[in-house]
Amino acid sequence: MQKSWRQMQILVIVLNFSQRLRLRKNNWESETYEFDEVLTDFSSQKRVYEVVAKPVVESVMEGYNGTVMAYGQTGTGKTFTLGRLGEEDTAARGIMVRAMEDILADITPGTDSVSVSYLQLYMEMIQDLLDPVNDNIAIVEDPRTGDVSLPGATVVEVRDQKSFVDLLRVGEAHRVAANTKLNTESSRSHAILMVNVRRSVKGRTEMDVSISGENGLSSSLVGSLRPPIVRKSKLVVVDLAGSERIDKSGSEGHTLEEAKSINLSLSALGKCINALAESSPHVPVRDSKLTRLLKDSFGGTARTSLVVTIGPSPRHRGETTSTIMFGQRAMKVENMVKLKEEFDYKSLCRKLDIELDKLIAENERQRKHFDDEVERIRAEAQCRIAEAERECKITLENEKMKYHEEYLDSIRILEEKWKVHQQSPKKQNKEAESTSNDTGEVHNLLQNEKMLRQSAEDEASDLKNQISHWKKLEATATAEIIKLQKMLDAEASQKEKLEEEIGVLRSQLLQMSMEADETRSLDKGDGPGKIFPGLDSLVSQTRGSQPREQDNGQKQPIAKLFEQVGLQKILSLLESEEPDVRVHAVKVVANLAAEEANQEKIVEAGGLTSLLMLLRSSEDETIRRVAAGAIANLAMNETNQDLIMAQGGVTLLSMTASDAEDPQTLRMVAGAIANLCGNDKLQTRLRVEGGIKALLGMVRCGHPDVLAQVARGIANFAKCESRAATQGNKMGKSLLIDDGALPWIVKNANNEAAPIRRHIELALCHLAQHEVNSKDIINEGALWELVRISRDCSREDIRNLAYRTLTSSPTLEAEMRRLGIKM
């Protein structure tokens, strides 16, 4: 998101009450200037802050970068306006203190953060006011975006206003000041306060996600599927040292040197403002470290307010006029402010990890509850079955005994009646009816007994049905338990198989790595052009071929592992969480990449992308070194070179070259860039993405193997340029000369190491073949090296090439005649 803002200029003067400033030339004439706001010496600090800085601070809290800067003659109140702490009088607080009060009042402590750095630019050296020992901080520029940063500066997180004021007090104590005729405490350095604000953007849409299990249970996960958005902005408050004339300030000795440095940096700032105001195609931001640091403030993406301070004294009318004109030119500069938002993937990852842990714990609890419930149901079923069987048995016994006793009683009664009947035959007729009645009663008793027996049998049948039902429930629960046990056993078996497979792969990788290390120890004497053991793709340009039988014997373990394990599994191990596994895996891929037959398979399987990812993310020096060597081998193929460029490989290699200190890592990176330099189609892109500067930057190492690869890359690049110029495809001076490679070429043209010297001699000959480079060749003293090469070079082809180059260039021939050199 971009918006256009014109620079804001504020003038602090003595007598004025509008947006116009009138400057008297004499008693009769005056000049009038218009500014965004004109403030008098009676204006309060609060008024100055609300007009100058508060709009910028509000933009910073919305996610835009902002700058507040004070410019003017020494002694006119710049430091008072910006850096006043207001400890004795709170109304005298400056812009720095008031801005931090508003920032801290507007942030949320739980999700937002504020951090500060306090620096001074003294004698063209950036010094840390919070850590005086850190007195020469380097400026780092992103080759892709052009943004500048100070990674060496101390960054302190601020949580309250008191700690911020304490930091300002510490910084002011370390700032350089001196007593001059214009100011008793004249600032001798430019003070720079950087406030970094990180804010989380709220109000994003969240969704509910339900996760169901196989057992019918469900759990609800409420979370944001979209990563939270974070806005990062920066407020820069710059207290520029005052411009001064030596005759008025009375500076001498070391103070004089300080004044010169201040005036030079302010002059460079004025040149940049003039160039931006006039829409010049070239803005000289590299003339001073001050202009490099303020690159984003003028003509960049920050909203900037400029405070221009002047004094009332007619004695300093010249300085006052110069200051006013600086403000007038600055008003013409326009910035395109940009909202800086990014997704907070780390916060989302932490949140998802927490939710995942909760789900795992919930699943474990549900599984434990299920197991406990199954055990409880089974135990309850067994208890009920046993109780039912016991009750049934007792009931049957009781009924049986009861009916048996009733039967015996009935028989005994009948027997007694029968005896009585036999003893008194006379009463037979009378008792016949009684006997008949008794028989009916017995019959009724028998019927009742049958009914009770049938009822007991029915009740026993019901109990048996209940027992059968409980047994079925027990069988179902047992089957479910067996099923779950089988699933657990299957998962355990699968886990054991995977662990065994990982163990086999790890042992094979370890064995292969040991064999590769032995191969490397045997191949150390093969020559300085070799990039990786067993990888001779880069050596072909610097030494002859070697017997294939020995090479094949060394690569048999790699080929065997490749056939047994498979390329996809090897590449998947590049993402392993164990560092040792990643190291062995990348060594295997690097050795496979040495075979031309394997390169296409590696690229198709995503091996190139994985190697570039390792180069970007890994902090292990061994992994970065071996990955760079593998990329160097893949870069021998023209198709792979296009893929490397398309995936940002040159930028990654350049970043690795700037970070690495190990000579072997630098040798691998230099070899990869050197191979890319041999492609005619990639010349311009290589230069734009920083490949040439990275190549030249690696000469700091000084290691012969690294210098040999750098020299080879320069020779390849120069050869392609020469071929393009001969074919009419290139006009203008060599890109190598534009990037400052010629002095290093001349310095190493007679290097003691043969590989370095040979490549440098070839590069120098190719550069000299293009007539437009002749003047630079002469100015840098390369002509004498060409003459030496044409006479003393050990290789006849290079010697002849140098001779043809000298005799075919009119400019070089004329210079040789002037110097009296004869071929």
C-alpha positions in Angstrom: 0.0 0.0 0.0 1.6 3.3 -1.1 0.7 7.0 -0.5 2.4 10.1 -1.7 3.5 12.7 0.9 5.4 15.9 0.3 8.2 16.6 2.8 7.2 18.8 5.7 9.5 21.6 6.7 9.2 23.6 10.0 11.1 26.8 10.6 11.9 27.9 14.2 12.6 31.7 13.9 12.3 34.8 16.0 9.6 37.1 14.7 6.7 35.7 12.6 3.2 34.6 13.1 2.1 32.9 9.8 3.3 30.4 7.2 5.5 33.0 5.6 9.0 34.0 6.7 10.3 37.5 5.9 14.1 37.9 5.9 15.4 41.5 5.8 18.3 42.2 3.4 18.6 45.8 4.8 16.4 48.5 6.2 14.5 48.9 2.9 14.4 45.5 1.3 13.3 42.0 2.5 12.7 38.6 1.0 9.6 36.4 1.8 9.6 32.6 1.9 6.7 30.2 2.4 6.9 27.0 4.5 4.4 24.5 5.8 4.6 26.1 9.2 6.6 28.9 10.8 7.1 28.9 14.5 8.5 31.6 16.7 10.9 31.4 19.6 7.8 31.7 21.9 6.3 28.5 20.6 6.1 25.8 23.3 7.7 22.4 22.9 4.2 20.8 22.9 3.2 23.1 20.0 6.3 22.1 18.1 5.7 18.4 18.7 2.1 18.5 17.6 2.9 20.4 14.4 6.1 18.6 13.4 6.3 15.1 14.8 2.9 13.9 15.9 1.6 13.3 12.4 4.7 11.3 11.7 4.3 9.3 14.9 0.7 8.5 14.0 1.8 7.2 10.6 4.4 5.0 12.3 1.7 3.5 14.5 -0.3 2.8 11.3 2.6 0.8 9.9 4.5 3.4 7.9 8.2 4.4 8.3 8.7 8.0 9.5 11.6 10.4 10.0 11.9 13.6 12.0 15.1 15.6 11.3 16.5 18.9 12.5 18.8 21.0 10.2 20.4 24.4 10.9 23.4 26.4 12.0 25.1 25.4 15.2 23.5 27.0 18.3 20.0 27.5 16.9 18.2 24.9 19.0 18.2 21.6 17.1 19.2 19.5 20.1 16.8 21.4 22.4 13.9 20.8 20.0 14.6 17.0 19.6 16.5 15.6 22.5 15.5 17.7 25.6 14.7 15.2 28.4 12.6 17.7 30.5 13.7 16.3 33.8 13.5 19.6 35.6 10.6 21.1 33.6 8.2 18.6 32.0 7.0 21.3 29.6 10.5 21.4 28.1 10.4 17.7 26.9 11.6 17.3 23.3 10.3 15.4 20.4 12.1 12.2 21.3 10.5 11.9 24.7 7.0 13.0 23.6 7.1 10.6 20.6 7.9 7.6 22.9 5.1 8.6 25.3 2.5 8.5 22.4 3.9 5.2 21.1 3.9 3.5 24.5 0.4 4.7 25.1 -0.9 3.3 21.9 0.5 -0.2 21.9 -0.8 -3.4 23.5 1.9 -4.9 25.8 0.9 -8.5 25.2 1.1 -8.5 21.4 3.1 -5.4 20.4 6.8 -4.5 21.1 9.0 -1.4 20.8 12.8 -1.4 20.6 15.3 1.4 20.2 18.9 2.0 19.0 20.8 5.2 19.7 23.8 6.0 17.4 26.0 8.9 16.4 27.8 9.5 13.1 31.2 10.9 14.2 34.1 11.5 11.7 32.3 9.2 9.2 32.2 6.4 11.7 28.9 5.0 13.1 29.2 4.6 16.8 26.8 3.0 19.3 25.9 5.5 22.0 24.4 2.7 24.2 27.7 0.6 23.9 30.7 2.9 23.3 33.0 -0.1 22.7 31.1 -0.7 19.4 32.6 2.3 17.6 32.6 1.3 14.0 29.3 -0.2 12.9 29.0 -1.3 9.3 26.1 -0.4 7.0 24.6 -3.5 5.3 22.5 -3.0 2.2 20.0 -5.6 1.0 21.0 -6.4 -2.7 17.4 -7.2 -3.6 15.4 -4.3 -2.0 18.2 -1.8 -1.5 17.2 -1.2 2.2 20.0 -0.3 4.6 20.3 -1.7 8.1 22.8 -1.7 11.0 22.9 -5.3 12.3 25.8 -4.5 14.6 23.9 -1.8 16.6 22.6 -2.5 20.1 18.8 -3.0 20.2 17.0 -2.5 23.5 13.3 -3.3 24.0 11.5 -0.5 25.8 8.6 -1.3 28.1 8.1 2.0 30.0 8.9 5.7 29.6 11.4 5.7 32.5 13.7 3.1 30.9 13.6 5.0 27.6 14.6 8.3 29.3 17.5 6.4 31.1 18.7 5.2 27.7 18.6 8.7 26.2 20.6 9.9 29.3 23.2 7.2 28.7 23.4 8.1 25.0 23.7 11.8 25.6 26.6 11.2 28.1 28.5 9.4 25.3 27.8 11.9 22.5 30.8 14.0 21.4 30.5 17.8 22.1 32.9 20.7 22.2 33.2 24.4 23.2 33.3 26.7 20.2 32.8 30.5 19.8 29.2 29.8 18.5 28.1 27.3 21.2 29.6 26.2 24.5 28.3 22.7 24.0 28.4 22.3 20.2 27.4 18.8 19.0 30.3 17.3 17.0 28.3 14.4 15.6 25.0 13.5 14.0 22.7 11.8 16.6 20.3 9.1 15.2 17.5 7.6 17.3 15.9 4.5 15.7 12.6 3.3 17.2 11.3 0.0 15.8 7.6 -0.7 16.3 6.0 -4.2 15.8 2.2 -4.3 16.0 -0.2 -7.2 15.6 -3.3 -6.4 13.5 -6.5 -7.6 15.2 -10.0 -8.3 13.8 -9.2 -11.1 11.4 -11.8 -13.7 10.6 -11.5 -17.0 12.6 -13.1 -20.3 11.8 -14.1 -23.4 13.9 -12.6 -26.7 12.8 -14.2 -30.0 14.0 -12.2 -33.1 14.2 -14.0 -36.5 14.5 -12.5 -39.8 15.6 -13.4 -43.4 14.6 -15.0 -44.1 18.0 -17.8 -41.5 17.4 -16.3 -38.9 19.7 -15.5 -35.4 18.5 -13.4 -32.5 19.6 -13.7 -28.9 18.6 -10.6 -26.8 17.6 -11.2 -23.0 17.5 -8.4 -21.2 15.9 -7.4 -18.9 13.1 -6.6 -20.7 9.9 -5.1 -17.5 8.5 -1.7 -16.3 9.9 -1.9 -13.2 12.1 -0.7 -10.0 10.3 2.1 -8.0 11.8 2.9 -4.4 10.9 6.6 -3.4 11.3 7.5 0.3 11.1 10.4 2.5 12.1 10.7 6.0 13.5 14.1 7.7 12.9 14.8 11.0 14.8 18.0 12.7 13.4 19.7 15.5 15.3 22.1 16.8 12.7 25.3 18.6 13.8 25.2 22.3 13.0 26.9 23.7 9.9 29.6 26.2 10.7 32.2 28.5 9.2 35.7 27.9 10.5 36.5 31.6 10.9 33.3 32.2 13.0 33.5 29.0 15.2 37.2 29.4 15.8 37.8 25.6 15.4 41.3 24.4 15.3 43.3 21.1 15.8 41.0 18.1 16.3 37.9 20.3 16.4 38.8 21.6 13.0 38.9 18.1 11.6 35.5 17.4 13.2 34.1 20.6 11.6 35.4 19.4 8.2 33.7 16.0 8.6 30.4 17.6 9.6 30.4 20.1 6.7 31.3 17.3 4.2 28.4 15.1 5.3 26.0 18.0 5.3 27.2 19.0 1.8 26.6 15.5 0.6 23.0 15.7 2.1 22.5 19.0 0.3 23.6 17.4 -3.0 21.1 14.6 -2.6 18.3 17.0 -1.8 19.2 19.1 -4.9 19.2 16.0 -7.1 15.8 14.8 -5.8 14.3 18.3 -6.1 15.5 18.5 -9.8 14.4 14.9 -10.5 18.0 14.0 -11.5 18.5 10.4 -12.7 21.5 10.1 -10.4 21.3 10.8 -6.6 24.7 10.6 -5.0 23.6 8.8 -1.8 26.9 6.9 -1.5 29.0 10.1 -1.0 28.5 9.9 2.8 27.3 7.4 5.4 24.8 10.1 6.5 23.1 10.1 3.1 23.1 6.3 3.0 21.4 6.1 6.3 18.8 8.7 5.3 18.2 7.1 1.8 14.7 6.1 2.8 13.9 9.5 4.4 14.3 11.6 1.2 12.8 10.2 -1.9 12.2 6.9 -0.3 9.2 5.2 1.5 9.2 7.1 4.8 7.0 10.1 5.8 9.5 12.8 6.8 9.2 16.1 8.7 12.2 18.5 8.5 12.8 21.1 11.2 14.8 24.0 9.9 16.2 26.2 12.6 17.7 29.7 12.2 18.9 32.5 14.5 18.0 36.2 14.7 21.6 37.5 14.5 22.3 39.6 11.3 25.9 38.6 11.7 25.0 35.1 10.5 22.7 36.2 7.6 24.7 34.1 5.1 24.2 30.9 7.1 20.5 31.8 7.7 19.9 32.2 3.9 21.7 29.0 3.2 19.6 27.1 5.7 16.3 28.6 4.4 17.2 27.7 0.8 18.0 24.1 2.0 14.4 23.9 3.4 12.9 25.4 0.2 14.6 22.7 -1.9 13.6 19.9 0.5 9.9 21.0 0.1 10.1 19.9 -3.5 11.0 16.3 -2.7 8.2 13.7 -2.6 8.2 10.4 -0.9 6.0 7.3 -1.6 5.2 5.9 1.8 4.6 2.2 2.0 2.6 0.1 4.5 4.8 -2.7 5.7 2.6 -5.7 6.7 3.7 -9.4 6.9 2.2 -12.6 8.0 3.3 -13.8 11.5 3.8 -17.5 10.6 5.8 -18.2 13.8 2.9 -17.1 16.0 0.5 -19.2 13.9 2.9 -22.2 14.2 3.1 -21.8 18.0 -0.6 -21.6 18.2 -1.2 -24.7 16.1 1.4 -26.6 18.1 -0.5 -25.7 21.3 -3.8 -26.8 19.8 -2.1 -30.0 18.5 -0.8 -30.8 21.9 -4.3 -30.2 23.4 -5.8 -32.6 20.8 -3.3 -35.3 21.5 -3.9 -35.0 25.2 -7.7 -35.0 24.7 -7.4 -38.1 22.4 -5.3 -39.8 25.1 -7.9 -39.0 27.8 -10.8 -40.2 25.6 -8.9 -43.4 24.8 -8.2 -44.0 28.5 -11.8 -43.3 29.3 -13.0 -45.7 26.6 -10.7 -48.5 27.9 -11.9 -47.8 31.5 -15.5 -47.9 30.3 -15.0 -51.2 28.5 -13.4 -52.7 31.6 -16.2 -51.4 33.8 -19.0 -52.8 31.5 -17.3 -56.2 31.3 -16.8 -56.4 35.1 -20.4 -55.2 35.6 -21.7 -57.8 33.2 -19.8 -60.6 34.8 -21.1 -59.5 38.3 -24.7 -59.4 37.0 -24.4 -62.8 35.3 -23.0 -64.4 38.5 -25.7 -62.8 40.6 -28.4 -63.9 38.2 -27.1 -67.5 38.2 -26.9 -67.5 42.0 -30.4 -66.1 42.5 -31.9 -68.5 39.9 -30.3 -71.5 41.6 -31.5 -70.4 45.0 -35.1 -69.8 43.7 -35.2 -73.2 42.0 -34.0 -74.9 45.2 -36.6 -73.1 47.3 -39.5 -73.9 45.0 -38.4 -77.5 44.7 -38.3 -77.9 48.5 -41.6 -76.1 48.9 -43.5 -78.2 46.4 -41.9 -81.4 47.7 -43.1 -80.6 51.3 -46.6 -79.8 50.1 -46.7 -83.1 48.2 -45.6 -85.1 51.2 -48.2 -83.3 53.4 -50.9 -84.2 50.9 -49.9 -87.9 50.8 -49.7 -88.0 54.6 -53.2 -86.6 54.9 -54.6 -89.1 52.4 -53.0 -92.0 54.1 -54.5 -90.9 57.4 -57.9 -90.6 55.9 -57.5 -94.0 54.3 -56.7 -95.6 57.6 -59.6 -94.0 59.3 -61.9 -95.3 56.5 -60.6 -98.8 56.9 -61.1 -98.8 60.6 -64.7 -97.6 60.5 -66.5 -99.4 57.6 -69.8 -98.4 59.0 -69.2 -94.9 58.2 -68.2 -95.7 54.6 -71.2 -94.4 53.0 -71.2 -91.2 55.1 -67.6 -90.4 54.3 -67.8 -91.3 50.6 -68.8 -87.7 49.9 -66.1 -86.5 52.2 -63.6 -88.6 50.3 -64.8 -87.3 47.0 -64.4 -83.8 48.3 -60.9 -84.5 49.5 -60.0 -86.0 46.1 -61.2 -82.8 44.4 -59.1 -80.8 46.9 -56.1 -82.9 46.1 -56.8 -82.5 42.4 -56.9 -78.7 42.9 -53.6 -78.8 44.9 -52.0 -80.8 42.1 -53.2 -78.2 39.5 -51.8 -75.4 41.7 -48.5 -77.2 41.9 -48.4 -77.6 38.1 -49.0 -73.9 37.7 -46.3 -72.9 40.2 -43.9 -75.3 38.5 -44.7 -73.7 35.2 -44.2 -70.2 36.7 -40.8 -71.2 38.1 -39.8 -72.7 34.7 -40.8 -69.4 33.0 -38.9 -67.4 35.5 -35.8 -69.6 35.0 -36.2 -69.2 31.2 -36.2 -65.4 31.6 -33.1 -65.6 33.7 -31.4 -67.8 31.1 -32.3 -65.2 28.4 -30.8 -62.4 30.5 -27.7 -64.5 31.0 -27.5 -65.0 27.2 -27.9 -61.3 26.6 -25.1 -60.3 29.0 -22.9 -63.0 27.5 -23.5 -61.4 24.0 -22.6 -58.0 25.4 -19.4 -59.4 26.9 -18.5 -61.0 23.5 -19.1 -57.7 21.7 -17.0 -55.8 24.2 -14.3 -58.4 23.9 -14.3 -58.2 20.1 -14.0 -54.5 20.3 -11.1 -54.8 22.7 -9.4 -57.3 20.4 -9.9 -55.0 17.4 -8.3 -52.1 19.2 -5.5 -54.3 20.4 -4.9 -55.4 16.8 -4.8 -51.7 15.7 -2.3 -50.9 18.4 -0.2 -53.9 17.5 -0.3 -52.9 13.8 0.8 -49.3 14.6 3.6 -50.6 16.8 4.7 -53.0 14.1 4.7 -50.1 11.5 6.7 -47.9 13.9 9.3 -50.7 14.4 9.6 -51.1 10.6 10.1 -47.4 10.1 12.6 -47.3 12.9 14.5 -50.2 11.3 14.4 -48.6 7.9 15.7 -45.3 9.3 18.4 -47.2 11.1 19.4 -49.0 7.9 19.4 -45.7 5.9 21.4 -44.0 8.6 24.0 -46.8 8.7 24.2 -46.7 4.9 24.6 -43.0 4.9 27.3 -43.2 7.6 29.2 -45.9 5.6 28.9 -43.9 2.4 30.1 -40.7 4.2 33.1 -42.5 5.6 34.0 -43.8 2.1 33.5 -40.4 0.6 35.8 -38.9 3.3 38.4 -41.5 2.4 38.0 -40.6 -1.2 38.4 -36.9 -0.4 41.6 -37.6 1.5 42.9 -39.6 -1.6 41.9 -36.8 -4.0 43.4 -33.8 -2.1 46.3 -33.8 -4.5 44.3 -33.6 -7.7 44.6 -29.9 -8.1 43.3 -26.6 -6.9 40.3 -26.5 -9.3 38.5 -29.4 -7.7 35.2 -28.4 -6.0 34.2 -31.7 -4.1 35.5 -35.2 -3.7 34.5 -37.3 -6.6 33.1 -34.3 -8.4 35.4 -33.5 -11.4 32.9 -31.4 -13.4 34.8 -28.2 -12.4 38.2 -29.6 -12.8 37.9 -30.2 -16.6 38.9 -26.6 -17.3 42.0 -26.6 -15.2 43.5 -30.1 -15.4 43.4 -33.2 -17.7 41.2 -36.2 -17.4 42.0 -39.0 -15.0 41.6 -42.8 -15.5 38.0 -43.8 -15.3 38.7 -47.1 -13.6 39.8 -45.4 -10.3 36.9 -42.9 -10.4 34.3 -45.7 -11.0 35.8 -47.6 -8.1 35.4 -44.6 -5.8 31.8 -44.0 -6.8 30.6 -47.7 -6.5 29.3 -47.2 -2.9 27.4 -44.1 -3.9 25.8 -45.9 -6.9 25.0 -48.9 -4.8 23.3 -46.7 -2.2 21.5 -44.9 -5.0 20.1 -48.2 -6.4 19.2 -49.7 -3.0 17.6 -46.7 -1.3 16.3 -44.5 -4.1 16.7 -40.9 -4.9 13.4 -39.7 -3.3 14.3 -41.2 0.1 17.8 -39.7 0.0 16.3 -36.3 -0.9 13.7 -36.6 1.9 16.5 -37.0 4.4 17.7 -33.5 3.6 14.7 -32.3 5.7 15.5 -34.6 8.7 15.5 -33.0 12.1 18.8 -34.7 13.1 21.9 -32.7 12.0 24.0 -35.8 11.4 21.4 -37.3 9.0 21.2 -34.0 7.1 25.0 -33.8 6.8 25.3 -37.4 5.5 22.4 -36.9 3.1 23.7 -33.8 1.5 27.1 -35.5 1.0 25.4 -38.3 -0.8 23.5 -35.9 -3.1 26.7 -33.9 -3.7 28.5 -37.1 -4.8 25.6 -38.1 -7.0 25.6 -34.7 -8.6 29.2 -35.3 -9.7 27.8 -37.8 -12.2 26.4 -36.1 -15.3 23.9 -39.0 -15.7 22.4 -38.3 -12.3 22.1 -34.5 -12.6 18.8 -34.5 -14.6 17.3 -37.0 -12.2 18.3 -34.9 -9.2 16.8 -31.7 -10.7 13.5 -33.5 -11.7 13.1 -34.9 -8.2 13.4 -31.4 -6.7 17.0 -31.9 -5.5 18.1 -28.4 -6.7 15.3 -26.8 -4.8 16.2 -28.7 -1.6 19.9 -27.7 -2.0 18.9 -24.0 -2.4 16.6 -24.3 0.7 19.5 -25.8 2.7 21.7 -22.9 1.6 19.0 -20.4 2.7 18.0 -22.0 6.1 20.9 -24.0 7.4 23.4 -22.6 9.9 25.7 -25.6 9.8 28.9 -24.7 7.9 29.4 -28.3 6.7 25.9 -28.5 5.2 26.4 -25.1 3.5 29.8 -26.0 2.1 28.6 -29.4 0.7 25.3 -27.9 -0.7 27.3 -25.2 -2.5 29.6 -27.8 -4.0 26.6 -29.8 -5.2 25.1 -26.6 -6.8 28.4 -25.9 -8.4 28.3 -29.4 -10.1 24.7 -28.9 -11.2 25.7 -25.4 -12.6 27.9 -27.1 -15.3 24.7 -27.8 -17.2 23.2 -24.8 -19.2 19.6 -25.9 -18.4 20.4 -26.2 -14.7 22.0 -22.7 -14.8 18.7 -21.2 -16.0 16.9 -23.0 -13.1 19.4 -21.8 -10.5 18.9 -18.2 -11.7 15.1 -18.5 -11.8 15.0 -19.8 -8.2 17.2 -17.0 -6.8 20.3 -19.1 -6.6 22.7 -16.2 -7.3 21.2 -14.1 -4.4 21.6 -17.1 -2.0 25.1 -17.7 -3.1 25.9 -14.0 -2.7 24.5 -14.0 0.8 26.4 -17.2 1.7 29.6 -15.6 0.4 29.1 -12.5 2.6 28.4 -14.6 5.7 30.9 -17.5 5.4 34.4 -17.4 6.7 35.5 -21.0 6.0 37.8 -21.1 2.9 36.3 -24.4 1.7 32.8 -23.0 1.8 33.9 -19.9 -0.1 35.7 -22.1 -2.7 32.4 -24.0 -3.3 30.4 -20.8 -3.7 33.0 -19.2 -5.9 33.1 -22.3 -8.1 29.3 -22.2 -8.5 29.3 -18.5 -9.5 32.2 -19.1 -11.8 30.3 -21.8 -13.7 27.3 -19.4 -14.1 29.7 -16.7 -15.4 30.4 -18.9 -18.4 26.8 -18.5 -19.7 26.4 -15.7 -22.3 22.7 -15.3 -21.5 23.2 -14.6 -17.8 25.8 -11.8 -17.9 23.4 -8.9 -17.1 21.3 -10.9 -14.5 24.5 -12.0 -12.8 25.7 -8.4 -12.4 22.2 -7.1 -11.3 21.7 -9.8 -8.6 25.1 -9.2 -7.1 27.0 -12.2 -8.4 30.1 -10.3 -9.6 30.3 -8.2 -6.4 30.0 -11.4 -4.4 32.8 -13.0 -6.5 35.1 -10.0 -5.9 34.1 -9.9 -2.2 35.5 -13.4 -1.6 39.1 -12.3 -2.4 39.1 -11.1 1.2 39.8 -14.7 2.2 43.1 -14.8 0.5 43.1 -18.6 0.2 44.7 -19.8 -3.0 41.9 -22.2 -3.9 39.3 -19.5 -3.4 41.3 -17.0 -5.5 41.7 -19.7 -8.2 37.9 -20.0 -8.5 37.4 -16.2 -8.4 40.0 -15.9 -11.2 38.2 -18.6 -13.2 34.9 -16.9 -12.9 36.3 -13.5 -14.0 38.0 -15.2 -16.9 34.7 -16.9 -18.0 32.8 -13.6 -17.6 35.4 -11.7 -19.6 35.4 -14.3 -22.4 31.6 -14.1 -22.7 31.8 -10.3 -22.9 34.5 -10.4 -25.5 32.5 -12.9 -27.6 29.3 -10.7 -27.3 31.3 -7.6 -28.3 32.8 -9.4 -31.4 29.3 -10.5 -32.4 27.9 -7.0 -32.0 25.6 -7.9 -29.1 27.4 -5.7 -26.5 28.2 -2.0 -26.6 29.9 0.0 -23.9 32.5 -0.7 -21.2 32.9 -4.1 -19.5 30.7 -4.8 -16.5 33.8 -6.2 -14.7 35.5 -2.8 -15.0 32.3 -1.0 -13.8 32.3 -3.2 -10.7 35.9 -2.5 -9.9 37.5 -5.8 -10.9 40.4 -4.4 -13.0 42.7 -3.3 -10.0 42.5 -6.8 -8.5 43.1 -8.3 -12.0 46.2 -6.2 -12.4 47.5 -6.9 -8.9 47.2 -10.7 -9.4 48.3 -10.9 -13.0 51.7 -12.2 -11.9 50.5 -14.3 -9.0 52.8 -17.1 -7.9 50.0 -19.7 -8.1 49.8 -21.0 -11.7 46.0 -21.6 -11.8 45.3 -18.0 -10.6 47.9 -16.5 -12.9 46.6 -18.4 -16.0 43.0 -17.4 -15.5 43.9 -13.7 -14.7 46.1 -13.6 -17.9 43.2 -14.9 -20.0 40.7 -12.4 -18.4 43.1 -9.5 -19.0 43.5 -10.5 -22.7 39.8 -10.8 -23.2 39.1 -7.4 -21.6 41.7 -5.7 -23.8 40.2 -7.1 -27.0 37.3 -4.6 -26.7 38.6 -1.2 -27.7 36.2 0.7 -25.4 38.1 -0.8 -22.4 41.5 0.4 -23.6 41.6 3.7 -21.6 40.9 1.9 -18.3 43.5 -0.8 -19.2 46.1 2.0 -19.6 45.0 4.0 -16.6 45.2 1.0 -14.2 48.6 -0.1 -15.5 47.4 -3.2 -17.2 49.2 -2.4 -20.4 52.6 -3.4 -18.8 51.0 -6.7 -17.7 49.8 -7.4 -21.3 53.3 -6.7 -22.6 54.8 -9.1 -20.0 52.2 -11.8 -20.8 53.0 -11.5 -24.6 56.7 -12.0 -23.8 57.0 -14.2 -20.7 53.8 -16.3 -20.4 54.6 -20.0 -20.1 51.6 -21.0 -22.3 52.0 -20.3 -26.0 48.3 -19.8 -26.7 47.9 -17.1 -24.0 51.2 -15.5 -25.2 49.9 -15.3 -28.8 46.5 -14.0 -27.7 48.2 -11.2 -25.7 50.3 -10.3 -28.7 47.3 -10.2 -31.1 45.4 -8.1 -28.6 48.2 -5.5 -28.3 48.8 -5.3 -32.1 45.1 -5.0 -33.0 44.2 -2.2 -30.7 45.0 1.4 -32.0 44.8 2.9 -28.6 47.1 0.4 -27.0 49.6 0.7 -30.0 49.6 4.5 -29.6 50.3 4.2 -25.9 53.1 1.7 -26.5 54.7 4.1 -29.1 54.5 6.9 -26.6 56.2 4.8 -23.9 58.7 3.5 -26.3 57.7 -0.2 -25.9 58.5 -2.4 -28.9 56.9 -5.7 -29.6 
